[in-house]
Amino acid sequence: MIQMTTVLDVADNSGAKKVACIKVLGGSRRRYATIGDVIVVSVKEAVLNAKVKKGEVAAPWWSAPSAR
């Protein structure tokens, strides 16, 4: 289960190494996410010269501007 403040290892080509979940999307009282669910994350560690930087908030492109 993934919930708020869970630290996750990233397996994509964005350059992020570790991210922390800050919001689980899909309902106002939804507490947990599983593999394949959409979440909003904050980058905690990133490689040098990456697309994303430490502290950046990453959200799906279709989410509301307030979630980004």
All heavy atoms as TSV, in Angstrom:
chain	resi	resn	atom	element	x	y	z
A	1	MET	N	N	0.833	-1.178	0.000
A	1	MET	CA	C	0.000	0.000	0.000
A	1	MET	C	C	0.882	1.247	0.000
A	1	MET	O	O	1.913	1.273	0.638
A	1	MET	CB	C	-0.893	0.030	1.232
A	1	MET	CG	C	-1.958	-1.023	1.244
A	1	MET	SD	S	-3.114	-0.850	2.590
A	1	MET	CE	C	-2.076	-1.061	3.997
A	2	ILE	N	N	0.410	2.239	-0.698
A	2	ILE	CA	C	1.099	3.527	-0.769
A	2	ILE	C	C	0.173	4.561	-0.139
A	2	ILE	O	O	-0.998	4.641	-0.490
A	2	ILE	CB	C	1.399	3.901	-2.234
A	2	ILE	CG1	C	2.261	2.835	-2.895
A	2	ILE	CG2	C	2.059	5.265	-2.300
A	2	ILE	CD1	C	2.351	2.970	-4.389
A	3	GLN	N	N	0.679	5.322	0.799
A	3	GLN	CA	C	-0.104	6.380	1.417
A	3	GLN	C	C	0.740	7.645	1.476
A	3	GLN	O	O	1.893	7.652	1.060
A	3	GLN	CB	C	-0.583	5.968	2.795
A	3	GLN	CG	C	0.501	5.616	3.771
A	3	GLN	CD	C	-0.063	5.099	5.079
A	3	GLN	OE1	O	-1.259	5.088	5.290
A	3	GLN	NE2	N	0.814	4.676	5.960
A	4	MET	N	N	0.165	8.724	1.973
A	4	MET	CA	C	0.895	9.987	2.052
A	4	MET	C	C	2.164	9.806	2.879
A	4	MET	O	O	2.175	9.055	3.850
A	4	MET	CB	C	0.012	11.070	2.647
A	4	MET	CG	C	-1.088	11.502	1.705
A	4	MET	SD	S	-2.198	12.727	2.374
A	4	MET	CE	C	-1.115	13.999	2.896
A	5	THR	N	N	3.217	10.468	2.470
A	5	THR	CA	C	4.573	10.460	3.044
A	5	THR	C	C	5.339	9.171	2.775
A	5	THR	O	O	6.449	9.015	3.270
A	5	THR	CB	C	4.590	10.741	4.568
A	5	THR	OG1	O	4.010	9.652	5.268
A	5	THR	CG2	C	3.847	12.025	4.903
A	6	THR	N	N	4.818	8.241	1.988
A	6	THR	CA	C	5.564	7.043	1.627
A	6	THR	C	C	6.666	7.429	0.643
A	6	THR	O	O	6.419	8.129	-0.326
A	6	THR	CB	C	4.642	6.000	0.965
A	6	THR	OG1	O	3.605	5.664	1.864
A	6	THR	CG2	C	5.412	4.754	0.581
A	7	VAL	N	N	7.899	6.987	0.887
A	7	VAL	CA	C	9.026	7.251	-0.003
A	7	VAL	C	C	9.172	6.061	-0.945
A	7	VAL	O	O	9.224	4.916	-0.512
A	7	VAL	CB	C	10.327	7.479	0.797
A	7	VAL	CG1	C	11.495	7.690	-0.141
A	7	VAL	CG2	C	10.162	8.675	1.722
A	8	LEU	N	N	9.241	6.365	-2.262
A	8	LEU	CA	C	9.267	5.332	-3.290
A	8	LEU	C	C	10.514	5.461	-4.149
A	8	LEU	O	O	10.990	6.573	-4.405
A	8	LEU	CB	C	8.034	5.469	-4.191
A	8	LEU	CG	C	6.676	5.450	-3.492
A	8	LEU	CD1	C	5.613	6.012	-4.413
A	8	LEU	CD2	C	6.341	4.050	-3.072
A	9	ASP	N	N	11.040	4.330	-4.617
A	9	ASP	CA	C	12.111	4.325	-5.607
A	9	ASP	C	C	11.475	4.459	-6.984
A	9	ASP	O	O	10.449	3.841	-7.264
A	9	ASP	CB	C	12.903	3.021	-5.536
A	9	ASP	CG	C	13.685	2.886	-4.247
A	9	ASP	OD1	O	14.154	3.914	-3.740
A	9	ASP	OD2	O	13.821	1.756	-3.761
A	10	VAL	N	N	12.093	5.257	-7.853
A	10	VAL	CA	C	11.530	5.542	-9.171
A	10	VAL	C	C	12.223	4.689	-10.228
A	10	VAL	O	O	13.444	4.543	-10.210
A	10	VAL	CB	C	11.686	7.039	-9.510
A	10	VAL	CG1	C	11.134	7.342	-10.883
A	10	VAL	CG2	C	10.992	7.873	-8.458
A	11	ALA	N	N	11.435	4.146	-11.156
A	11	ALA	CA	C	11.970	3.325	-12.239
A	11	ALA	C	C	11.474	3.871	-13.574
A	11	ALA	O	O	10.672	3.241	-14.269
A	11	ALA	CB	C	11.545	1.875	-12.061
A	12	ASP	N	N	11.920	5.072	-13.926
A	12	ASP	CA	C	11.605	5.638	-15.236
A	12	ASP	C	C	12.790	6.475	-15.702
A	12	ASP	O	O	13.836	6.476	-15.071
A	12	ASP	CB	C	10.303	6.440	-15.203
A	12	ASP	CG	C	10.396	7.698	-14.346
A	12	ASP	OD1	O	11.468	7.969	-13.787
A	12	ASP	OD2	O	9.384	8.397	-14.237
A	13	ASN	N	N	12.615	7.196	-16.802
A	13	ASN	CA	C	13.735	7.958	-17.357
A	13	ASN	C	C	13.651	9.452	-17.043
A	13	ASN	O	O	14.239	10.260	-17.743
A	13	ASN	CB	C	13.821	7.738	-18.868
A	13	ASN	CG	C	12.562	8.180	-19.593
A	13	ASN	OD1	O	11.590	8.568	-18.975
A	13	ASN	ND2	N	12.596	8.117	-20.914
A	14	SER	N	N	12.945	9.837	-15.988
A	14	SER	CA	C	12.827	11.250	-15.633
A	14	SER	C	C	14.079	11.776	-14.930
A	14	SER	O	O	14.303	12.978	-14.908
A	14	SER	CB	C	11.618	11.466	-14.726
A	14	SER	OG	O	11.824	10.834	-13.484
A	15	GLY	N	N	14.852	10.893	-14.328
A	15	GLY	CA	C	16.034	11.309	-13.593
A	15	GLY	C	C	15.824	11.345	-12.097
A	15	GLY	O	O	16.758	11.561	-11.341
A	16	ALA	N	N	14.599	11.122	-11.653
A	16	ALA	CA	C	14.322	11.080	-10.222
A	16	ALA	C	C	14.739	9.723	-9.670
A	16	ALA	O	O	14.557	8.704	-10.315
A	16	ALA	CB	C	12.840	11.316	-9.959
A	17	LYS	N	N	15.328	9.717	-8.475
A	17	LYS	CA	C	15.707	8.463	-7.824
A	17	LYS	C	C	14.708	8.082	-6.753
A	17	LYS	O	O	14.291	6.944	-6.660
A	17	LYS	CB	C	17.087	8.588	-7.185
A	17	LYS	CG	C	18.224	8.590	-8.150
A	17	LYS	CD	C	19.533	8.610	-7.368
A	17	LYS	CE	C	20.721	8.477	-8.275
A	17	LYS	NZ	N	21.968	8.466	-7.498
A	18	LYS	N	N	14.321	9.048	-5.906
A	18	LYS	CA	C	13.356	8.803	-4.836
A	18	LYS	C	C	12.315	9.908	-4.845
A	18	LYS	O	O	12.639	11.073	-5.067
A	18	LYS	CB	C	14.046	8.758	-3.479
A	18	LYS	CG	C	14.938	7.552	-3.286
A	18	LYS	CD	C	15.357	7.429	-1.840
A	18	LYS	CE	C	16.297	6.266	-1.661
A	18	LYS	NZ	N	15.607	5.007	-1.539
A	19	VAL	N	N	11.064	9.525	-4.597
A	19	VAL	CA	C	9.966	10.478	-4.506
A	19	VAL	C	C	9.137	10.161	-3.266
A	19	VAL	O	O	9.155	9.033	-2.774
A	19	VAL	CB	C	9.061	10.455	-5.755
A	19	VAL	CG1	C	9.807	10.895	-6.991
A	19	VAL	CG2	C	8.454	9.084	-5.974
A	20	ALA	N	N	8.413	11.158	-2.765
A	20	ALA	CA	C	7.508	10.966	-1.639
A	20	ALA	C	C	6.094	11.266	-2.101
A	20	ALA	O	O	5.853	12.280	-2.769
A	20	ALA	CB	C	7.875	11.884	-0.490
A	21	CYS	N	N	5.171	10.408	-1.765
A	21	CYS	CA	C	3.763	10.595	-2.120
A	21	CYS	C	C	3.191	11.722	-1.273
A	21	CYS	O	O	3.322	11.716	-0.051
A	21	CYS	CB	C	3.000	9.301	-1.884
A	21	CYS	SG	S	1.223	9.462	-2.151
A	22	ILE	N	N	2.549	12.714	-1.919
A	22	ILE	CA	C	1.927	13.790	-1.160
A	22	ILE	C	C	0.412	13.798	-1.324
A	22	ILE	O	O	-0.268	14.479	-0.563
A	22	ILE	CB	C	2.519	15.167	-1.526
A	22	ILE	CG1	C	2.388	15.466	-3.010
A	22	ILE	CG2	C	3.950	15.257	-1.093
A	22	ILE	CD1	C	2.816	16.864	-3.387
A	23	LYS	N	N	-0.126	13.037	-2.296
A	23	LYS	CA	C	-1.575	12.973	-2.473
A	23	LYS	C	C	-1.938	11.736	-3.279
A	23	LYS	O	O	-1.291	11.431	-4.275
A	23	LYS	CB	C	-2.077	14.226	-3.207
A	23	LYS	CG	C	-3.560	14.320	-3.370
A	23	LYS	CD	C	-4.235	14.558	-2.055
A	23	LYS	CE	C	-5.731	14.725	-2.255
A	23	LYS	NZ	N	-6.460	14.724	-1.011
A	24	VAL	N	N	-2.962	11.028	-2.831
A	24	VAL	CA	C	-3.514	9.905	-3.578
A	24	VAL	C	C	-4.752	10.421	-4.287
A	24	VAL	O	O	-5.683	10.909	-3.647
A	24	VAL	CB	C	-3.880	8.729	-2.652
A	24	VAL	CG1	C	-4.515	7.603	-3.435
A	24	VAL	CG2	C	-2.650	8.235	-1.907
A	25	LEU	N	N	-4.762	10.368	-5.621
A	25	LEU	CA	C	-5.893	10.872	-6.390
A	25	LEU	C	C	-6.952	9.793	-6.541
A	25	LEU	O	O	-6.650	8.608	-6.531
A	25	LEU	CB	C	-5.423	11.348	-7.764
A	25	LEU	CG	C	-4.396	12.471	-7.756
A	25	LEU	CD1	C	-4.035	12.853	-9.180
A	25	LEU	CD2	C	-4.903	13.674	-7.011
A	26	GLY	N	N	-8.213	10.226	-6.684
A	26	GLY	CA	C	-9.281	9.282	-6.926
A	26	GLY	C	C	-10.368	9.284	-5.871
A	26	GLY	O	O	-11.028	8.273	-5.676
A	27	GLY	N	N	-10.563	10.368	-5.184
A	27	GLY	CA	C	-11.620	10.438	-4.180
A	27	GLY	C	C	-11.170	11.290	-3.012
A	27	GLY	O	O	-9.984	11.359	-2.697
A	28	SER	N	N	-12.117	11.923	-2.343
A	28	SER	CA	C	-11.758	12.841	-1.271
A	28	SER	C	C	-11.290	12.130	-0.009
A	28	SER	O	O	-10.523	12.671	0.760
A	28	SER	CB	C	-12.946	13.740	-0.930
A	28	SER	OG	O	-14.035	12.963	-0.481
A	29	ARG	N	N	-11.733	10.890	0.226
A	29	ARG	CA	C	-11.338	10.175	1.434
A	29	ARG	C	C	-10.472	8.953	1.140
A	29	ARG	O	O	-10.340	8.078	1.983
A	29	ARG	CB	C	-12.580	9.738	2.205
A	29	ARG	CG	C	-13.359	10.910	2.711
A	29	ARG	CD	C	-14.516	10.458	3.533
A	29	ARG	NE	N	-15.369	11.594	3.822
A	29	ARG	CZ	C	-15.455	12.157	5.010
A	29	ARG	NH1	N	-14.745	11.703	6.009
A	29	ARG	NH2	N	-16.243	13.175	5.195
A	30	ARG	N	N	-9.895	8.923	-0.027
A	30	ARG	CA	C	-9.060	7.781	-0.394
A	30	ARG	C	C	-7.725	7.865	0.336
A	30	ARG	O	O	-7.018	8.866	0.243
A	30	ARG	CB	C	-8.852	7.762	-1.898
A	30	ARG	CG	C	-8.182	6.520	-2.353
A	30	ARG	CD	C	-8.420	6.263	-3.798
A	30	ARG	NE	N	-7.717	5.041	-4.148
A	30	ARG	CZ	C	-7.414	4.720	-5.367
A	30	ARG	NH1	N	-7.764	5.509	-6.358
A	30	ARG	NH2	N	-6.778	3.614	-5.614
A	31	ARG	N	N	-7.361	6.826	1.060
A	31	ARG	CA	C	-6.138	6.847	1.865
A	31	ARG	C	C	-4.983	6.108	1.223
A	31	ARG	O	O	-3.834	6.486	1.409
A	31	ARG	CB	C	-6.405	6.219	3.225
A	31	ARG	CG	C	-7.319	7.025	4.072
A	31	ARG	CD	C	-7.455	6.403	5.421
A	31	ARG	NE	N	-8.400	7.168	6.215
A	31	ARG	CZ	C	-8.511	7.055	7.511
A	31	ARG	NH1	N	-7.763	6.208	8.166
A	31	ARG	NH2	N	-9.384	7.770	8.158
A	32	TYR	N	N	-5.267	5.027	0.507
A	32	TYR	CA	C	-4.209	4.164	0.005
A	32	TYR	C	C	-4.250	4.059	-1.513
A	32	TYR	O	O	-5.309	4.116	-2.120
A	32	TYR	CB	C	-4.336	2.756	0.593
A	32	TYR	CG	C	-4.359	2.732	2.096
A	32	TYR	CD1	C	-5.518	2.434	2.788
A	32	TYR	CD2	C	-3.220	3.023	2.827
A	32	TYR	CE1	C	-5.548	2.415	4.170
A	32	TYR	CE2	C	-3.231	3.008	4.205
A	32	TYR	CZ	C	-4.391	2.708	4.872
A	32	TYR	OH	O	-4.407	2.706	6.241
A	33	ALA	N	N	-3.077	3.882	-2.094
A	33	ALA	CA	C	-2.950	3.609	-3.520
A	33	ALA	C	C	-2.180	2.298	-3.659
A	33	ALA	O	O	-1.443	1.891	-2.757
A	33	ALA	CB	C	-2.207	4.736	-4.219
A	34	THR	N	N	-2.364	1.639	-4.776
A	34	THR	CA	C	-1.606	0.429	-5.090
A	34	THR	C	C	-0.905	0.643	-6.423
A	34	THR	O	O	-0.992	1.722	-7.014
A	34	THR	CB	C	-2.534	-0.799	-5.156
A	34	THR	OG1	O	-3.541	-0.571	-6.133
A	34	THR	CG2	C	-3.193	-1.073	-3.813
A	35	ILE	N	N	-0.238	-0.375	-6.891
A	35	ILE	CA	C	0.474	-0.287	-8.163
A	35	ILE	C	C	-0.506	0.046	-9.277
A	35	ILE	O	O	-1.547	-0.579	-9.410
A	35	ILE	CB	C	1.191	-1.626	-8.475
A	35	ILE	CG1	C	2.156	-1.985	-7.354
A	35	ILE	CG2	C	1.906	-1.562	-9.813
A	35	ILE	CD1	C	3.260	-0.992	-7.134
A	36	GLY	N	N	-0.190	1.062	-10.058
A	36	GLY	CA	C	-1.032	1.461	-11.169
A	36	GLY	C	C	-1.960	2.627	-10.871
A	36	GLY	O	O	-2.535	3.196	-11.783
A	37	ASP	N	N	-2.120	2.995	-9.611
A	37	ASP	CA	C	-2.966	4.139	-9.261
A	37	ASP	C	C	-2.197	5.442	-9.467
A	37	ASP	O	O	-0.962	5.465	-9.478
A	37	ASP	CB	C	-3.427	4.045	-7.807
A	37	ASP	CG	C	-4.425	2.932	-7.580
A	37	ASP	OD1	O	-5.056	2.494	-8.561
A	37	ASP	OD2	O	-4.571	2.496	-6.428
A	38	VAL	N	N	-2.922	6.534	-9.612
A	38	VAL	CA	C	-2.313	7.837	-9.863
A	38	VAL	C	C	-2.120	8.577	-8.548
A	38	VAL	O	O	-3.044	8.683	-7.740
A	38	VAL	CB	C	-3.200	8.670	-10.813
A	38	VAL	CG1	C	-2.569	10.018	-11.086
A	38	VAL	CG2	C	-3.426	7.922	-12.118
A	39	ILE	N	N	-0.888	9.084	-8.339
A	39	ILE	CA	C	-0.563	9.841	-7.133
A	39	ILE	C	C	0.200	11.099	-7.526
A	39	ILE	O	O	0.732	11.199	-8.627
A	39	ILE	CB	C	0.269	9.009	-6.133
A	39	ILE	CG1	C	1.595	8.566	-6.752
A	39	ILE	CG2	C	-0.505	7.812	-5.634
A	39	ILE	CD1	C	2.530	7.879	-5.769
A	40	VAL	N	N	0.241	12.067	-6.626
A	40	VAL	CA	C	1.055	13.275	-6.788
A	40	VAL	C	C	2.270	13.109	-5.888
A	40	VAL	O	O	2.137	12.705	-4.734
A	40	VAL	CB	C	0.260	14.537	-6.398
A	40	VAL	CG1	C	1.121	15.784	-6.548
A	40	VAL	CG2	C	-0.997	14.654	-7.241
A	41	VAL	N	N	3.465	13.394	-6.427
A	41	VAL	CA	C	4.690	13.149	-5.676
A	41	VAL	C	C	5.573	14.389	-5.636
A	41	VAL	O	O	5.456	15.282	-6.463
A	41	VAL	CB	C	5.505	11.979	-6.285
A	41	VAL	CG1	C	4.735	10.693	-6.223
A	41	VAL	CG2	C	5.927	12.281	-7.705
A	42	SER	N	N	6.470	14.395	-4.656
A	42	SER	CA	C	7.510	15.399	-4.539
A	42	SER	C	C	8.849	14.682	-4.697
A	42	SER	O	O	9.081	13.656	-4.060
A	42	SER	CB	C	7.443	16.080	-3.182
A	42	SER	OG	O	8.544	16.935	-3.008
A	43	VAL	N	N	9.731	15.227	-5.532
A	43	VAL	CA	C	11.029	14.602	-5.793
A	43	VAL	C	C	11.945	14.840	-4.603
A	43	VAL	O	O	12.160	15.984	-4.188
A	43	VAL	CB	C	11.655	15.152	-7.086
A	43	VAL	CG1	C	13.017	14.537	-7.327
A	43	VAL	CG2	C	10.735	14.911	-8.269
A	44	LYS	N	N	12.491	13.765	-4.018
A	44	LYS	CA	C	13.396	13.860	-2.881
A	44	LYS	C	C	14.858	13.728	-3.302
A	44	LYS	O	O	15.729	14.365	-2.715
A	44	LYS	CB	C	13.064	12.784	-1.837
A	44	LYS	CG	C	11.697	12.952	-1.223
A	44	LYS	CD	C	11.621	14.268	-0.478
A	44	LYS	CE	C	10.262	14.484	0.137
A	44	LYS	NZ	N	10.129	15.786	0.758
A	45	GLU	N	N	15.146	12.896	-4.303
A	45	GLU	CA	C	16.502	12.735	-4.831
A	45	GLU	C	C	16.421	12.652	-6.343
A	45	GLU	O	O	15.503	12.041	-6.881
A	45	GLU	CB	C	17.142	11.445	-4.321
A	45	GLU	CG	C	17.526	11.420	-2.885
A	45	GLU	CD	C	18.210	10.118	-2.500
A	45	GLU	OE1	O	18.855	9.487	-3.376
A	45	GLU	OE2	O	18.084	9.721	-1.341
A	46	ALA	N	N	17.410	13.247	-7.016
A	46	ALA	CA	C	17.460	13.197	-8.477
A	46	ALA	C	C	18.918	13.153	-8.919
A	46	ALA	O	O	19.806	13.614	-8.202
A	46	ALA	CB	C	16.768	14.404	-9.083
A	47	VAL	N	N	19.145	12.601	-10.099
A	47	VAL	CA	C	20.492	12.565	-10.652
A	47	VAL	C	C	20.829	13.943	-11.208
A	47	VAL	O	O	19.944	14.776	-11.455
A	47	VAL	CB	C	20.624	11.490	-11.758
A	47	VAL	CG1	C	20.407	10.115	-11.199
A	47	VAL	CG2	C	19.691	11.757	-12.898
A	48	LEU	N	N	22.105	14.211	-11.412
A	48	LEU	CA	C	22.531	15.482	-11.982
A	48	LEU	C	C	22.038	15.610	-13.415
A	48	LEU	O	O	21.962	14.624	-14.148
A	48	LEU	CB	C	24.054	15.585	-11.945
A	48	LEU	CG	C	24.679	15.638	-10.553
A	48	LEU	CD1	C	26.187	15.615	-10.665
A	48	LEU	CD2	C	24.212	16.862	-9.804
A	49	ASN	N	N	21.715	16.831	-13.829
A	49	ASN	CA	C	21.246	17.141	-15.180
A	49	ASN	C	C	20.001	16.344	-15.563
A	49	ASN	O	O	19.861	15.885	-16.684
A	49	ASN	CB	C	22.356	16.905	-16.203
A	49	ASN	CG	C	23.576	17.745	-15.927
A	49	ASN	OD1	O	23.455	18.888	-15.493
A	49	ASN	ND2	N	24.752	17.186	-16.131
A	50	ALA	N	N	19.097	16.165	-14.636
A	50	ALA	CA	C	17.867	15.414	-14.882
A	50	ALA	C	C	16.750	16.350	-15.337
A	50	ALA	O	O	16.834	17.565	-15.189
A	50	ALA	CB	C	17.439	14.683	-13.618
A	51	LYS	N	N	15.675	15.767	-15.871
A	51	LYS	CA	C	14.500	16.547	-16.269
A	51	LYS	C	C	13.822	17.166	-15.054
A	51	LYS	O	O	13.290	18.260	-15.130
A	51	LYS	CB	C	13.486	15.653	-16.986
A	51	LYS	CG	C	13.925	15.119	-18.314
A	51	LYS	CD	C	12.812	14.244	-18.896
A	51	LYS	CE	C	13.289	13.466	-20.079
A	51	LYS	NZ	N	12.248	12.554	-20.579
A	52	VAL	N	N	13.814	16.434	-13.943
A	52	VAL	CA	C	13.189	16.917	-12.714
A	52	VAL	C	C	14.265	17.279	-11.706
A	52	VAL	O	O	15.360	16.749	-11.734
A	52	VAL	CB	C	12.231	15.865	-12.109
A	52	VAL	CG1	C	11.057	15.623	-13.015
A	52	VAL	CG2	C	12.955	14.580	-11.805
A	53	LYS	N	N	13.941	18.201	-10.832
A	53	LYS	CA	C	14.885	18.656	-9.810
A	53	LYS	C	C	14.349	18.304	-8.420
A	53	LYS	O	O	13.161	18.092	-8.233
A	53	LYS	CB	C	15.077	20.175	-9.894
A	53	LYS	CG	C	15.549	20.656	-11.242
A	53	LYS	CD	C	16.916	20.138	-11.565
A	53	LYS	CE	C	17.354	20.654	-12.931
A	53	LYS	NZ	N	18.359	19.815	-13.541
A	54	LYS	N	N	15.226	18.280	-7.446
A	54	LYS	CA	C	14.841	18.005	-6.068
A	54	LYS	C	C	13.853	19.064	-5.590
A	54	LYS	O	O	14.035	20.253	-5.832
A	54	LYS	CB	C	16.083	18.000	-5.182
A	54	LYS	CG	C	15.794	17.683	-3.742
A	54	LYS	CD	C	17.060	17.677	-2.922
A	54	LYS	CE	C	16.735	17.468	-1.461
A	54	LYS	NZ	N	17.924	17.513	-0.632
A	55	GLY	N	N	12.791	18.629	-4.929
A	55	GLY	CA	C	11.778	19.538	-4.428
A	55	GLY	C	C	10.645	19.818	-5.391
A	55	GLY	O	O	9.636	20.408	-5.019
A	56	GLU	N	N	10.774	19.401	-6.624
A	56	GLU	CA	C	9.738	19.630	-7.626
A	56	GLU	C	C	8.545	18.706	-7.380
A	56	GLU	O	O	8.710	17.557	-6.996
A	56	GLU	CB	C	10.338	19.362	-9.011
A	56	GLU	CG	C	9.455	19.731	-10.163
A	56	GLU	CD	C	10.203	19.597	-11.483
A	56	GLU	OE1	O	11.382	19.971	-11.544
A	56	GLU	OE2	O	9.586	19.103	-12.428
A	57	VAL	N	N	7.349	19.226	-7.604
A	57	VAL	CA	C	6.133	18.429	-7.458
A	57	VAL	C	C	5.747	17.909	-8.834
A	57	VAL	O	O	5.627	18.677	-9.782
A	57	VAL	CB	C	4.984	19.263	-6.859
A	57	VAL	CG1	C	3.689	18.471	-6.833
A	57	VAL	CG2	C	5.357	19.727	-5.465
A	58	ALA	N	N	5.585	16.597	-8.927
A	58	ALA	CA	C	5.221	15.970	-10.193
A	58	ALA	C	C	3.806	15.420	-10.084
A	58	ALA	O	O	3.499	14.666	-9.164
A	58	ALA	CB	C	6.198	14.845	-10.516
A	59	ALA	N	N	2.951	15.850	-11.013
A	59	ALA	CA	C	1.558	15.404	-11.046
A	59	ALA	C	C	1.225	15.005	-12.475
A	59	ALA	O	O	1.900	15.417	-13.421
A	59	ALA	CB	C	0.643	16.527	-10.583
A	60	PRO	N	N	0.185	14.215	-12.677
A	60	PRO	CA	C	-0.223	13.869	-14.034
A	60	PRO	C	C	-0.639	15.117	-14.805
A	60	PRO	O	O	-1.189	16.052	-14.219
A	60	PRO	CB	C	-1.399	12.918	-13.839
A	60	PRO	CG	C	-1.731	12.926	-12.410
A	60	PRO	CD	C	-0.643	13.596	-11.669
A	61	TRP	N	N	-0.399	15.139	-16.083
A	61	TRP	CA	C	-0.671	16.326	-16.889
A	61	TRP	C	C	-2.157	16.644	-16.975
A	61	TRP	O	O	-2.542	17.772	-17.224
A	61	TRP	CB	C	-0.070	16.179	-18.280
A	61	TRP	CG	C	-0.622	15.028	-19.062
A	61	TRP	CD1	C	-0.153	13.756	-19.084
A	61	TRP	CD2	C	-1.768	15.040	-19.911
A	61	TRP	NE1	N	-0.923	12.969	-19.892
A	61	TRP	CE2	C	-1.920	13.731	-20.428
A	61	TRP	CE3	C	-2.676	16.010	-20.303
A	61	TRP	CZ2	C	-2.945	13.387	-21.285
A	61	TRP	CZ3	C	-3.697	15.660	-21.174
A	61	TRP	CH2	C	-3.817	14.363	-21.660
A	62	TRP	N	N	-3.034	15.671	-16.736
A	62	TRP	CA	C	-4.468	15.913	-16.842
A	62	TRP	C	C	-5.101	16.358	-15.525
A	62	TRP	O	O	-6.260	16.662	-15.470
A	62	TRP	CB	C	-5.186	14.665	-17.338
A	62	TRP	CG	C	-5.119	13.520	-16.369
A	62	TRP	CD1	C	-5.919	13.315	-15.304
A	62	TRP	CD2	C	-4.171	12.471	-16.353
A	62	TRP	NE1	N	-5.543	12.178	-14.638
A	62	TRP	CE2	C	-4.464	11.646	-15.269
A	62	TRP	CE3	C	-3.096	12.122	-17.159
A	62	TRP	CZ2	C	-3.729	10.514	-14.970
A	62	TRP	CZ3	C	-2.376	11.010	-16.850
A	62	TRP	CH2	C	-2.683	10.209	-15.762
A	63	SER	N	N	-4.315	16.421	-14.447
A	63	SER	CA	C	-4.885	16.793	-13.146
A	63	SER	C	C	-5.134	18.298	-13.092
A	63	SER	O	O	-4.650	19.071	-13.904
A	63	SER	CB	C	-3.962	16.375	-12.025
A	63	SER	OG	O	-2.766	17.102	-12.087
A	64	ALA	N	N	-5.869	18.704	-12.097
A	64	ALA	CA	C	-6.200	20.127	-11.921
A	64	ALA	C	C	-4.931	20.924	-11.621
A	64	ALA	O	O	-3.994	20.414	-11.016
A	64	ALA	CB	C	-7.181	20.269	-10.774
A	65	PRO	N	N	-4.878	22.195	-12.033
A	65	PRO	CA	C	-3.692	23.026	-11.775
A	65	PRO	C	C	-3.342	23.131	-10.291
A	65	PRO	O	O	-2.189	23.296	-9.940
A	65	PRO	CB	C	-4.076	24.383	-12.336
A	65	PRO	CG	C	-5.162	24.114	-13.311
A	65	PRO	CD	C	-5.886	22.891	-12.802
A	66	SER	N	N	-4.335	23.041	-9.400
A	66	SER	CA	C	-4.034	23.145	-7.972
A	66	SER	C	C	-3.260	21.935	-7.464
A	66	SER	O	O	-2.548	22.017	-6.480
A	66	SER	CB	C	-5.333	23.275	-7.176
A	66	SER	OG	O	-6.142	22.137	-7.369
A	67	ALA	N	N	-3.381	20.786	-8.144
A	67	ALA	CA	C	-2.654	19.585	-7.732
A	67	ALA	C	C	-1.229	19.591	-8.248
A	67	ALA	O	O	-0.398	18.849	-7.792
A	67	ALA	CB	C	-3.373	18.338	-8.226
A	68	ARG	N	N	-0.947	20.418	-9.251
A	68	ARG	CA	C	0.397	20.468	-9.803
A	68	ARG	C	C	1.171	21.431	-9.004
A	68	ARG	O	O	1.990	21.925	-8.797
A	68	ARG	CB	C	0.373	20.879	-11.265
A	68	ARG	CG	C	-0.064	19.751	-12.133
A	68	ARG	CD	C	0.138	20.083	-13.560
A	68	ARG	NE	N	-1.191	20.193	-14.139
A	68	ARG	CZ	C	-1.449	20.703	-15.300
A	68	ARG	NH1	N	-0.513	21.200	-16.024
A	68	ARG	NH2	N	-2.654	20.735	-15.758
